[in-house]
Amino acid sequence: MAVPFYDENIYLLNMKNDAEAKLLETIPSVEDLNTNNTKCIPPTSVIKQLAVAIEAGKKFKTLKDLLASFGNSSPSKEKAGLSFSAVKSLVICETEDKLTSGFGDDERVLALIHSLFDAGRFIHVANETCALAGRYMENSSKGSLCLIQKGVRQGYLLIKDIHGAPPQSFVVKLSEVIGSFRSLCKMALFWCRVVKELRRFWSEERHLPGIPVNEIPDLNSCLLYQQLQVINCCLSRKRQQSIAAESFDSEMMEASSNVKESVLSLGTMSVSSALYARVKTGEIVLRQGANQLLENLTMLETGEPIYSPITQEGPLLTEDLIRETEELVLRTGSVGAGCSRLLSDMQAFKAANPGCVLEDFVRWHSPPDWIETEPTDEVTCRRGQLSSRMRKEGNLWRELWETSKPVPAIKQAPLYDEDLAVEGILHFFDNIPVTDLFQQLFFSLLGLGFVLAEEKVSANENFSKLFYECQGYVLATCERNVWNEKLDELCQVYETVETMLTSPEEVMQTLKQAEEAPMQENGSAAGGELKLQFLKLAFGRQGRGY
């Protein structure tokens, strides 16, 4: 018969492990995150958690693979410190029942989701920085960046250079929330819950908070931010198209009912209305989709004024789609997308300018292909000719012109399907590569930290040089594309910046020790050897319990 065995050391160890496990299983609350806002930058612990998630995510191809591994793993917990000496608390695997069952319905998770998607509530509040950001954007658009402090200007350039996300954007808020989880599984599950909410916002035709409502993707920002921009822009386009379609139908109905009256009042006079044009036969025809009168430009065969048409908007291309398109063109020589756009423009032009000819279209769409000449006689109205490439037999433009019909853009088959585009993005989010996701969140939050710290630290003559060394280290690491091997160092550099703000006396003491270091044999001060490296080691391991 087995006798129960009691070992005090094992008992204490189990108690420690149980306490640690309970801590790791906790879900951050909105109040916890708001408490962190007493600091002026996101805490280093959040940055480190995202960095470790990048390393841990290398084991999996996509998010679905990662989640599947939790279900197939044993309940035993595996530490994910990996190469990080400073971070050893991330749990990769946890009991499936405890994590996946009802996670998305947990009150704390729902509170985080509500706060994240609440347009009027920011998790990381920094009003002073928002004001600086507004002045920065205002003055940069005017070309007078000199009105903004050097530090603030460089901070925003750093965000662009490291491919982060704008401060106070949805992506930055998301980074802080996900980085506050202590379990890789919960980080992944929360992302899935976010994607579910993104789908709900799209189905309810609601714009995402913290993302521009109607801007083309910013290629200087991370791909995640670009894709969220596409979602908002697609929603705006759909609304605009719905309004435009209703307005077009109303205008055409009213114009058609008044066409007889217009003909009687205009008689044989030249028609110069944006709604009507006289064709070669003398018949007055309704213009459709006319946008703006083009000055000093009339149709060659009818003498009627030419109006630029309302055309279809182009596709919303993120950096990955631009790369794919370029590769497709180089590999196949395909110009299909370009032909579709050209045909669409031709149809819109014909609808807006009844009686026009190819030469009229070329003069509007491609002026260099129209060569002005003196008229051959006093009767002809033609004062030029097409370029040699346009006159060549089999020219694509002429072939498309002959097949095109007068159809206003609002009535054409769409060149860009907003529903399909957004569905593709949401599907990508479901299967996003794990490392790519956490990398983007990491650099978005890292960029925010430097922007928030800059305005305070750059003005301090004791710290400004060191701060810009830290910033330069981050920039150089990203430019050389070695960040993947330097995540530990990046975290320690960030912690140095945080220490400048929270414990300036500690930094001053360390700087003094570096300056008082003994001279080397070659006569140079040992403390002068890149203070940054000295400090990141000092603050990365000193008194942190690692």
Beta strands, then each sheet from edge to edge (+ up, - down):
strand 1: 276-278
strand 2: 284-286
strand 3: 290-298
strand 4: 305-309
strand 5: 370-372
strand 6: 384-386
sheet 1: 1+ 2-
sheet 2: 3+ 4-
sheet 3: 5+ 6-
end
